[in-house]
Amino acid sequence: MQIPYSKNYIKFLKYTIFLNFLFVQLFYAQYATIDWKIHNVGAVRQFVTNMGTLDDSYQTPFTRYRGLLWCEMPVGSNEEHIYQGGIWVGGIDVNGDTLVSVSRTHFTPHEFFPSAEPWDTIWVAQRGDTLDIPYWPDYVGVSDQDFICRYSDYNILNISKHRPLYLDVIQQSYAWSSHPLDEFIVFSYDVIPTKNDIHNVYVGFWLHGEVGNNAVGDNFIDELTLFFPEKHMAVAEDNIGGNDGTAISPIGIKILEPADTSMVYTFKWYDHENLAGFDRDPLRYRVAMSSGEIMQNRPDPERAHISVCFGPFEYVAVGDTLHFEIAEVFGYGRDAMFENADYLDFLKSKEYRVPSPPPRPPLHITILNQGARISWKPRSGDVNPESYQDPYRGDGDPQPFEGYRLYKSTVSAQGPWTLLAEYDLPDDDYGPNTGLEYEYTDIGLLNNFEYYYSITAYSKPDSVTQFPSQESGVSINAKVVIPGTPPPETVGQVAVVPNPYRGDIAYHEFNPQWEKPSHGRNWMEQDRRIQFINLPVSCEIKVYTLAGDLVDTIRHTNPDKGFEDWNLTSSVGQAISSGIYLFTVEDLKTGRVQVGKFVIIK
């Protein structure tokens, strides 16, 4: 019988769990090496933690991640797809107790944590790299961007209502940079009992979809919740229109391994308010994981609370490894997502061994006055993309490298990107045959603004298998450049820009941006910015009101950068008001002082 929970009880329960989250964070995070990384080589930007989750919301800021999107596809679109996501593992221990260990869900705190060992972070590899990971010696990279981490359900024990199965979980995730592999991410899990044998094990994945355009609105409550048994895939898809716009891509959670039709599969969707009862392990195991119920597609657009689980793995002994793989699948519409899901089956059958892009080129940048010089010729010790070999090409080409592409962005290291130049091998059947170059000078830039550059290498298409040309990731090789003049010998020419600062001007909409949002893509009051320019290497800036009250003190020590930003906030965190302000700049080497003023109009 479903227990009816009142709204007040739900609020109380949320508040209690929130306090528990904070307690765990403040008093027990010291026992775990929390880490996060962003998959950013392909069309998907996916946040990954070493706690088994694909999110880390404001309620549990273990990672201190400052972005606003957990899962963006396509990159630069502002389209979110995940609010929460992570694995579940349930089974029956030697005492006959039914236990489930979960990554954080509604009404359930984090139960998986890494250890405190410094190497229990997230390791990063490219295809062919060899890493000496303590729990996985001689790990060899599989994709264009592998993340590898380990976490356990017993590293922190005094979590409310949590009884561990004593599991180690080794998680790998794979991302690729080029079509047709760049619109999905594969997650591979090895689950290892460390203390007790476990019977009738079920595993699964929890998803709270949040599919919509974050720039339009954040009221993500109009998803379609779907399941496609023949593809072993649960889907959250944005309904047309609504307060969050219409997202380009659905998100599918596809079970890749085991590909066993004899398994019992359970697909369920939930009302937001009814999730409170699933904080009890036996109920979660019996109803959500092992029942074999395949619910009909949800008839109404709502929040996409989904679990898809499978099993049983009848007996997993201490030291045994239970292996399974799940993929996030995207596409430009549902049909394109299905095509990517089918291609994933092919990719899995090839053990992910398909032609790869060349290694990313070295990138060297020289800062100029109103310009930047970008070079990428390999130096001693650099990996040379032109000499890479690919054993998985059907044509056996001994030199699959074809050329370089240079990109520029005025927004961020994730783009959007503009192709500045392309250089490829001369006298072959591919590309414009421009010949190779290794340097580009970009002039006419604005000093003290941020620009981003990236250089990629790409391959010839495979002439036998017709596999398309593969290109190394753009964002993964990006570097920020701030053109400008070197610091002067001493004070005397320090100025403030803009002066006056006007609150009615949307500086964050400049191209390139003058005020760059610090918490994702939404500009906030603390992102206001003026800049003190022509600063010597070591100096101290003091800002005063006209009455002589000290507002803030800014220290500057940088041999390369002759400017310093200030966000119009006092030393006690208060936003300043309109008015005329005075400043002094003291050269800490010579003792010389310059006085000036600036105007703020809000």
N, C-alpha and C positions, 0 to 999 in steps of 0.2 A: 504494500500500500504506500502510495506517495505521501510523504509528510508535508502538510501545508505550512510553509514558512511565511511569516508576516514580513512586510516591508521593513518594519523597525528592527526585527530580528536579523534580517539580511544586512541592514546597515551596521548593526552591532557586530555581526560576524565579520564583515569586511574590516571594520575598525580594529577588531581584536587581531585579525590576521595581519593587518598593516603594522600594528605594534610589534607583533611577533617577528615580522620581516625586519623591522628596524633593530630589534634586539639581536637577531642573528647577525645582521650586518655589522653592528657596532662591536659586539662582544666575541663573535666567532669567525668573522672574515679574516682575522689574523691567523687562523689555522688553515687557510686555503689560499693558493696562488691564483687569484681570479684573473682571467685574461679574456680578450675579445679580439676578433679580426673581422675585416670586411672582404668578402669575395667581390672583386671589382674588375675582373679581366674581361668579362663578357657583357651580355645585355642585361644581366641581373646584378644588382648590388644587394648582397645578403649579409646581415649581421649574424655572427656565429660566436658562441661563448664556449668555455670549457666547463659548463654546468649542465650541458644537455639541452639548452634552450636556444631558440633563434630570436630571442628578444631579451630586453632587460628594462622593463617599464619604470616610470618615475617612482613607483611604489617600492622598488627593490633596486636601488642604484648601486649594485655591487661593482659594476664595471666603470661607472662614471662616464659612460658614452654620451657625447654631447649632441649627437644627431637626433633628428626627429623621425626618421624612417628606418624601419627594420628590414624591409624587403621591397626594393624599388625595381620596377621593370615597366618600360625600358628606362635605362639610365638617363637622368635629367628630366623625366616626365613628371616627377612629384607624385607618382602613383604608388600608393602603399598596398600591400597584400597581406601582411601579418600583424596581428596584435600580440598573439602568443603562439608558441609552437615548441614541441619537444617530444621526447620519447617517454613511454611507459613500459615497465617490465613487471609482470606479476607471476606468482607461482605459489606452490605449497611447500613449506620447509619440512625439515625432519621431524618437527613437533606436530605436524598436521595443521599448522596455522597458515591461513591464506593471507599473503602479504603482497603489496604493490608498491614499487618505488617509482616516483614520477619526477620529471622536471616540473617547474612551477606551472600551475593552472589556476583558474578561479577557485578560491576557497582552499587552496593547497599551496603551501610554501615550497621553496626549493628543497629538494631532498638529495640531489646529486651535487657534489662539490669535488674539485680537485684537492690534492693534498697540499701541504705547505712547501713541498720541495720546489726549488726554483725551476727545475726542468719540467714541472707539470703545468707549463704554459701551453700556448698553441704554437706548434711548429709549422713552418711554411716550407714547401718544396715545389719545384717545377718538375715537369716530366724529365726523368732520367737523373735527377739529383739523388745523391745518396746521403742520408742523415744517420747519425749515430744517436738514436733516441734510446734512453736507458731501458725502456720497456719494449723497444722494437729496434734492436741493432740492425744496421745496414738497410734501413727503410729506403725504398726507391720510389721516387715521385711518379705518379700515374698521369696526372692531368697538367694543364697549363698553370694551375694554382691549387695545390693540395694544402689543406689544413689538417693537422693531426693533433689530437689531445686525448687525455685520459681523465676520467672522473669516477667517483665511487659514491655509493649510497650510505657509507658508514663513516666518512671523514668527520662529519658533524652529527652527533647522535641525539642531542637534546632538542630536537625539533618536534613541535607539537604533533601528536598522533602518529609519529613516524617510527615504525619498526623496520629496520633494514633487512634486506635479503643478503647483505654482505656481497655486493657485486662490484667488480671493476668493469668499466665500460671504456673501450678504446674507440674513439670516433674519428673517422676520416671524412672529409668532404672534398669533392672534386668539382672544379669549374674550368671551362674552356673559353678561349678568346674569340673563336671564329665560327661562322656558320659552317655546318649545320649543328654545332655542338654548344652554341653560346646562350641558348634560351632554356637551359635546365641546369640544376645542380644536384649531384648525387651525394647521398649520405650513407656511409658504410659503418656498421656497428659490430663490434665484437664484445659480447657479454660473457664475463668469466666469474663464476661463483668462487669465493675465496675462503669460506668458512663452512658452509653447509651445502649438501646436495639439494637440488630443487626438482620437484616433480611438476608435471603439467604446466609448463611455462608458456605464457602468452606474452607477446610483445606488440607494441603498437605506437601510433603517433597521434598526438593531440594537436589540433589546429583551431585557433580562434582567428578566422579570417577577418581582414579589415581591407576590403578591396574598394578602392576609390581614389579620387584625386585629392591629395592633401592640400593643394593650393586652392581648391574650390571650397572645401569644407571638411569637417572632421566628424560628421555624424554618420559613421559607417554602419548602418543598420538595415541595408537593403540588398544583402547578398542572396543569391540563389545557392542552395545547398544540394549537391548532386552526388550520386555514386554510379560508377560504371563498372559493374562486376567483371565483364569480360576483359577490362583493362586493369582490374585491381586498383582503381584510382578514385579517390574522393576529390571533389572539386568545389571550390568557392568562386562564384562568378558575380561580378557587379551587375545589378539590375540596371536597366536603362534609365538615365535621368537621376533624380533625387538630389539631396543636398550635397552629395559628394561627386557630382558629375557622373560620367560614364567611363569606367576604366577600359583601357585597351585590352589588357590581358587578364584572363582568369588565372587562378593558381590551382594546380592539381597536385595531390599527394599520391604518388604511385609506388606500389610495392614492387620492387624489382627482384628481390630474392628473399625467401625461397619462391621459385616459380612452381609451386606444388598445388595442384587442384584438389588434393585430398585434405589440405589445411581447412580449418574452420575459420571463416572470416566473419568479422562483426563490424558493421558500420552503423553508427548512431549519430544523430544530431540532438541538440539540447536547447531548451529555453534557458536564457541567461539566469533567470531567478531559480531554476530547478537544479543548478549545479552544486548547491550547497550540500546536498545529501551525498555527493560522490567523494567526500573527503574521507569516507570509511573504506578501507582496503577491500573487505569481503564483497561489499556491494559493487565497487568499481570493477573488481575481477569478475564477479558473477554476471553482472548485467552488461557492462560496457566492453569487456574484453573477451569473454569466453562463451557468451550466449549463442553465438551464431546468427543473431538477428541482423538482417539487412533491411534497414528502414527504407521506406519509399522516399523518393526525393521530396524535400520539404515543399509544401504547396504554396507557401507565402514567402515573399522576400523578408528576411530578418537577419540578425547577426548569425554568422556562420560559425557555430560551435560544433566541431566535428571530431570524432575519434574513429580511427580505422585500425583494427587489431586483428591478429592472426595467431594460430597455434593449433594444437598444443605441441610443444617439444617435450616429449614424455619424461625424459630424465636427463638432467644436466648435472654432472658430478663436479665436485670441487676440482678446479684446474682445467675443466673442459671449456671449449669456446663455442658459444652459440652465435652464429653469424647471420645478419640480415642486412638488407639494403633498401633504402627508401629514396625517392627522388622528388624534388620540387620541379614541376613542369609548367612552362609558360608558353605563350604564343600570341600572335596578333589576331586574337579571336579564338573561339572554341575549336574550330576545325584545325587551325594551325597548331594549337596545343596538342590535339590528338595526333597530328603528324609527328610532332616532337616526341610524344610518348611512344609511338611506334618505332621511331628511330632509336630511342633509348633501348628498346628490346634488342635491336640489331647491335648497338654499341656494346651492350652487356654480353651478347653472344661472342663478340670479338675480344672480350676481356679488356675493353677500352683501348685496344691497340689499333689505332687508326693514324693516318698521317698527321704530323704535328707542325706547328709553325717553327721558324728558327728561334733561337734564344733572343731575348730582348737585347738590343744594342746598348753599348755604353753611351752615356749622355753627359757631356761636359758643357758648361755654360759660363761665359765670361760676361760680367755686367758692364754695360757701357752707359754713358750719359745719353739718355733718351733712346736707348737701344739695348740689344743683347746679341751676343755671338754664340750660336749653338753649333757644337761639333760632336761627331759620333764615330770618328775613326778609332778602331780598337788600338789600345796601347798595350805595353807589356803587362801581362797579368790579366787583361780583360778577356772575356769570352768573345770569340769572333763569330758572329752569326753566319758569315759567308762560308765557313768551313764545316758547318754542322751536317750530320748525316742522319737519315731517317730510315730505320730498318722496316718500317711498316708501310712504306710506299709500294704500290703495285708495280710501278715502272722501274724501280731500282735505280733511279737517277742518283749518281754519286754526288751531285751538287744541286740539291733542291732549292737552295737560296735563289731568290730572284731580285729583291730590291728593298729600298727603304722608303718610309713615308714619314714626313714631318708634320706634326699637328700643333695647333695653338688654341688656347682658351683664355677668355677674359673673365671667366666666372669661377671655376674651381678645377681641382685636379681630377674631378670626375666628368668634366666637360660642361656644356656641349663643346665639341671640338670642330675646328676648321682646318681643312687640309691646306697646309702652306706649300708643300713641295713633294714631289715623288721622283725618285731616282732608281732606275733599274738597269739590269745588265743590257749592254748593247748587242745588237745582231742576233737576237733569238726570236722565237715565235710568240713571246709574251710581252704585254705591256707596251709603253711608248718608246722603249729602247733609247732612253735619254743618256745612258751612261751613268756610272756611279759617282756621287759627290759625297763629301764628308763634312761640309761646313755651310752654314747659312747665317747671314747677318740680318736681323730684323731691326729696322730703324723707324723713327717717328713715334716712339712710344712716350708715354707720360711718365716722368720721374716720380718715384715713390708710390706708384700703383703696382698691384700684383698682376702678373701675367703667368701663364702656365704653358709649358712646352713638353712635348713627348715625341720620341722617335721610335718607330716600330720597324720590324723586319718581316718580310713576307716571302712565301714560297711560290714556286711554280705549281700549277694544278697537276694532279696525278693523271698522266695521259692514259693509263691502263684502267684504273678503277673509276676515272672521271670524278675523283674526289676534288673539291674546289681548293683553290689557293688558301693557305692558312696564314694568318697574321698574328704576331705577338700582341699582347694586350696594350691598349693605349694608356689607360689610367694607371696601370701598375708601373709604368715607366715615367710618370709625369714628375716634373720638377717646377717649383715656383721660382719666379725671377722678379726682382724689384729693381728696375733701372734707377740710376741716380749718380750723382757726383760723389766723390770721396769726401769724408769729413774734413772741414777746414782746420787750419792750424790752431785757431782759438775762436772765441766769441767775437761778435761784431756785426754779423749778418743774419743772426737768428730771426726767423719770422714765423708767423702762424698762418696756416691755410686750412680751410677757407677763412677769410676775415673780411666781412663779418660772416659768422656761421648763422644760417637761416633755417629755422625749424620748419618752414613751409616748403622746403625743397627736399625731394625724395632722393637723397644722395645714394641710397642703396639701389636705385634703378639706373644709375650711371653705367656706362659700358666703356671701360671696366668699372666695377663697383667702387665707389669711394667708401661707403659704409657696408661692410660685409657681415651678414648675420652670423652670430657666433654660436647659435643653438639650432643648427639645421638651416632651413630655408626661410624662416619667418623673422623679419626684422623686429627688434625689440628696443626699448628705450636705452638700455645699456650698450647698444651698438652704435650710439652716436660717436662721432670721431672728428677731432681736429688734430692737426699735426704740427709739431715744432720742427722746423727744417734748418739746415745749415748748422747742425750741432757739432762741436768738437768731439774727440774720441771719448773723453770722460768729463761729465758735467752733471750739475744738479739744477733741475728746473723747479721753481716755486711759483704757484699761482695764488694771487691775492684778490680780494674784493677791493673796490675803490676806498673802502673804509680802512683797509690795511689788514683785514682778517685773513689768515692763511687758509686756503681752500684745500690745496693738495701739494705734495712733494713728489717729484718724479726723478729717479736716478737713471742716467744714461751712460752705459759703458759698452761701446762697440767700435772696433777699429775699421769696420767696413760700412756701417750704416750711419748716415749723418742725419737721422730724423728719429722722432719718437711720437707715438700716438697717445692721445688722451681722450677718454670717453665721456667727458663733461660730468664726471661724478666725483664728489668730494672724498676726502680720506676716510670719512665715516659712512660712505656708501650712499650719499644723498645726491640726487640729480640737481645740478645747479640751475638757477633761474636766469631769465634774460638780464642783460646788463653789460657794463664795461668792466673788464677784468685786467689786472696788471700781472706781468710775469717778470721774474728775474732768472737769468741763466748764469751760473758760476762755473767757469772752467776750473776743474779740480786740480789741474796741473799747474796753471799759471796764477790762479786766484782772480783773474779778470772777471768782471760781472757786466752783463748787458741787461738793460731794462727795456720792456716793451709793453704793449697793451693789445687787447683784442676785444671784439664785440660779439655777444651772443644774442640772437633775436629768435625767440621761440613763439 
